[in-house]
Amino acid sequence: MPNSKLLFMIKADAYGHGIINITKYAHEECQVEEFGCATLGEALRLRKNLSDLEIEVYVFSDTDLASQISRREYIDKRILPVISSLDDLEMVLDDKEMLHLPLVLKFNTGMNRLGIKVENKDNVLRLLKKHQRQKIHHLMTHFASSFRSQEVTASIAKQAQAFNELKNFFLNSGLKIEKTSLSNSGAIEQQLGGDETHIRPGLMLYGPSSMLPKTKLKTSWKGLNISNLEVGIIRKDRINKGEPIGYGETPAPKDGVLVYVAIGYGDGFLTQYSGFVCQHKGHHGSVVGRISMDLTAILFPLKAEADLKVGECISLWSEDCSAIIDLCKISKSIPYQVFTALNERVPRVYQWN
Ligand SMILES: *Cc1c(COP(=O)(O)O)cnc(C)c1O
């Protein structure tokens, strides 16, 4: 997408990776200038912690525009609310303090989540004219199913078409539109939205593809995970086939070396991950039995014994995204959820040169 600029989505604590450090890195090392949060609270946190960064910050979902206190924050902290309903638009236009707020309008072209309904475009135009607003700072919409191939999902083309018509409607009505965007990761992976001024990737910039693994269309995205989940071995024992393991006494499926690593569902390493296979120094280990709040049992073959040491770390996922895909398969989940499930009990360590 050589002609589009990035509006990097960093909602939900940068997909669990830590909003402050990720934003700092993306801006300072990758020259990203625009960032998307979900809530006003996230945006305020960014402004507070990175007050010297010259970045544009958007709030996409929980804008809280009905509150005058929140509306003040947008002005004072130079944050852009994404206006997603007629009510919010009226609220903003009627507020004299927001007279110079750049207007970001998100339309619902078929997802029926947030967004101003397309059929209300005349009302939007009337309101803008009434308030002598000649410019839309950023016009956007959001795909409902871009994680599926556009060959099987007619809604992708339909939404793109509706967005195009909308754009032309406002342009033909004499309004200026400074920025436009519609593509999230799945759409970008399918080469959609490159004609707009902006693209809005989230997941793909953290590594994984957002297209369903079973989708027919093979994604061109070969991202590397930006995170590596390492956990310490705190216990190691031999175990015989049939001996009980942990809560519920799951019988060991074979003889082997059982290690306990210091992570569990209390950290966001979910009970559904039981059965996940990890790799350590060339050996395969399976998560066995019930994952407990702060401990997970991994069974390795006996030949791995010398390569497993208490105090050392095992990597549960690393650069290669295949471990994330496996975790998703085993838990019927999606990479978004695997990432954001990890909570603050897991210390984040940042390294870049
Ligand atoms: C989360 C989000 C994105 C990014 O989605 P990914 O699938 O992570 O790329 C883009 N636009 C909007 C409106 C979003 O809410």
The ligand as a MOL file (V3000), in Angstrom:
LIG
                    3D

  0  0  0     0  0            999 V3000
M  V30 BEGIN CTAB
M  V30 COUNTS 15 15 0 0 0
M  V30 BEGIN ATOM
M  V30 1 C -9.6160 -2.6060 15.5770 0
M  V30 2 C -9.9060 -1.8070 14.3950 0
M  V30 3 C -9.0450 -1.8220 13.2910 0
M  V30 4 C -7.8760 -2.7590 13.1890 0
M  V30 5 O -8.3260 -4.0670 13.0310 0
M  V30 6 P -7.2860 -5.2760 12.7820 0
M  V30 7 O -8.1550 -6.3870 12.3770 0
M  V30 8 O -6.6110 -5.5080 14.0770 0
M  V30 9 O -6.3480 -4.8270 11.7390 0
M  V30 10 C -9.3100 -0.9560 12.2650 0
M  V30 11 N -10.3820 -0.1330 12.2900 0
M  V30 12 C -11.2470 -0.1240 13.3210 0
M  V30 13 C -12.4190 0.7960 13.3010 0
M  V30 14 C -11.0490 -0.9540 14.4030 0
M  V30 15 O -11.9030 -0.9470 15.4160 0
M  V30 END ATOM
M  V30 BEGIN BOND
M  V30 1 1 1 2
M  V30 2 1 2 3
M  V30 3 2 2 14
M  V30 4 1 3 4
M  V30 5 2 3 10
M  V30 6 1 4 5
M  V30 7 1 5 6
M  V30 8 2 6 7
M  V30 9 1 6 8
M  V30 10 1 6 9
M  V30 11 1 10 11
M  V30 12 2 11 12
M  V30 13 1 12 13
M  V30 14 1 12 14
M  V30 15 1 14 15
M  V30 END BOND
M  V30 END CTAB
M  END
